[in-house]
Structure formats: C-alpha cells, structure tokens
Amino acid sequence: MKKIEVVVLEAGLDYLDKVDDFWMEVPEDRARAVAEAIKAVEARGYDVLPDGWGGCNAYCSVSGGEDYIAVTVEPGKE
C-alpha cells in the first residue's frame, strides 16, 4: 500500500476544473489503485464519468513531482 493524492476534475462541455483533492492509501497495482480511487470519489457524492463516456480516470506520473490519480466527474448539480 502507498499513499497518493486523488484529484477530482469536473468535466463540462468546454472546461475542466479541479473541484476536490484528497490523499488515500492505495495498492501498488495501478489499475486497482484507480478503481479504488473511483470508489472513494463516488463515496464523496460525485458522479464519476467513466472512461469512454467522456471521462479519463488515470494514474498520472509526473516528472520531478508526485504521482497522482485523476478522476473526472460530471458537473455539479445546482
């Protein structure tokens, strides 16, 4: 297990905004880590956009920085 930042990105028709972020423990396997991050984002009340439906939920490696998991969500309902 390792601790990683999860970044929640709201995806609209013509924008992408960071709306939340948090740290969580995830397994070393990247596919499982992304799946667990998606579940955690859903537990926070967000509607996750699945890959292939306009979402891009991925383990992101950053050169010279910390890795993170990006999870895209539908625009908030107001």
C-alpha positions as CSV (number, residue, x, y, z in Angstrom):
1,M,0.0,0.0,0.0
2,K,1.1,3.5,-0.7
3,K,-0.4,7.0,-0.1
4,I,-1.3,9.0,-3.2
5,E,-3.2,12.2,-4.0
6,V,-6.5,11.8,-5.7
7,V,-7.5,14.9,-7.8
8,V,-11.2,15.3,-8.7
9,L,-11.8,17.1,-12.0
10,E,-15.2,18.3,-13.1
11,A,-15.6,18.0,-16.9
12,G,-18.0,20.3,-18.7
13,L,-18.7,20.8,-22.3
14,D,-16.0,23.4,-22.6
15,Y,-14.0,23.3,-19.4
16,L,-12.1,21.2,-16.9
17,D,-11.9,22.4,-13.2
18,K,-10.3,20.9,-10.2
19,V,-13.1,20.6,-7.6
20,D,-11.5,18.5,-4.9
21,D,-8.5,16.5,-3.8
22,F,-7.5,14.2,-1.0
23,W,-4.9,11.6,-0.1
24,M,-5.6,7.9,0.3
25,E,-3.9,4.6,0.7
26,V,-4.0,2.5,-2.5
27,P,-2.4,-0.8,-3.6
28,E,0.8,-0.8,-5.7
29,D,-1.1,-2.1,-8.7
30,R,-2.1,1.0,-10.7
31,A,-5.3,-0.4,-12.2
32,R,-6.6,-1.4,-8.7
33,A,-5.4,1.9,-7.3
34,V,-7.5,3.8,-9.9
35,A,-10.5,1.6,-9.3
36,E,-10.3,2.2,-5.5
37,A,-9.9,6.0,-6.1
38,I,-13.0,6.0,-8.2
39,K,-15.0,4.3,-5.4
40,A,-13.7,6.8,-2.9
41,V,-14.7,9.7,-5.2
42,E,-18.2,8.2,-5.6
43,A,-18.4,7.8,-1.8
44,R,-17.9,11.6,-1.6
45,G,-21.1,12.1,-3.6
46,Y,-19.7,12.8,-7.1
47,D,-21.0,11.2,-10.3
48,V,-17.8,9.8,-11.9
49,L,-17.6,9.9,-15.7
50,P,-16.4,6.5,-16.9
51,D,-13.6,6.2,-19.5
52,G,-15.3,6.0,-22.8
53,W,-18.2,8.2,-21.7
54,G,-16.1,11.4,-21.6
55,G,-14.1,10.6,-18.5
56,C,-10.4,10.0,-18.2
57,N,-9.7,8.3,-14.9
58,A,-6.0,7.5,-14.7
59,Y,-2.8,7.1,-12.7
60,C,-0.7,10.0,-13.6
61,S,3.1,10.0,-13.3
62,V,4.7,13.4,-13.1
63,S,8.4,14.1,-14.0
64,G,10.1,15.6,-10.9
65,G,6.9,15.6,-8.9
66,E,4.4,13.4,-7.0
67,D,2.3,10.8,-8.9
68,Y,-1.5,11.3,-8.5
69,I,-4.7,9.7,-9.6
70,A,-7.1,11.9,-11.7
71,V,-10.8,11.1,-11.6
72,T,-13.2,13.1,-13.8
73,V,-16.8,13.8,-12.6
74,E,-19.9,15.2,-14.1
75,P,-20.7,18.9,-13.5
76,G,-22.3,19.5,-10.1
77,K,-26.0,19.8,-9.8
78,E,-27.0,23.3,-8.6
